[in-house]
Amino acid sequence: MKTCVTWLFIASFLTLAGCNTVKGVGQDLQKAGEKIEGAAKKN
């Protein structure tokens, strides 16, 4: 369990560090939402 939490923390940190700004986080979330929506429409 500790290992899983550690990896989740590391992944979250790297994701946020890659965005650099709140605006970047918003854009990333929007792109992810669009991909999910596209996948849902295919099914």
C-alpha positions in Angstrom: 0.0 0.0 0.0 2.8 2.4 0.9 4.4 1.8 -2.5 1.2 2.5 -4.4 0.7 5.8 -2.5 4.4 6.8 -3.1 4.1 6.2 -6.8 0.8 8.1 -7.0 2.4 11.0 -5.2 5.4 11.0 -7.6 3.1 10.8 -10.6 1.0 13.7 -9.3 4.1 15.8 -8.6 5.5 15.2 -12.1 2.2 16.0 -13.7 1.9 19.3 -11.9 5.5 20.2 -12.5 5.0 19.7 -16.2 2.1 22.1 -16.3 3.8 24.9 -14.5 0.6 27.0 -14.1 -3.0 26.7 -13.2 -3.9 27.6 -16.7 -1.8 24.7 -17.9 -3.6 22.3 -15.6 -6.9 23.5 -16.9 -5.8 22.9 -20.5 -4.5 19.4 -19.7 -7.8 18.5 -18.0 -9.8 19.9 -21.0 -7.7 17.8 -23.4 -8.2 14.7 -21.2 -11.9 15.3 -21.1 -12.1 15.6 -24.9 -10.3 12.3 -25.4 -12.7 10.6 -22.9 -15.7 12.1 -24.7 -14.3 11.0 -28.1 -13.8 7.4 -26.8 -17.3 7.4 -25.4 -18.8 8.5 -28.7 -17.0 5.7 -30.5 -18.8 3.1 -28.3 
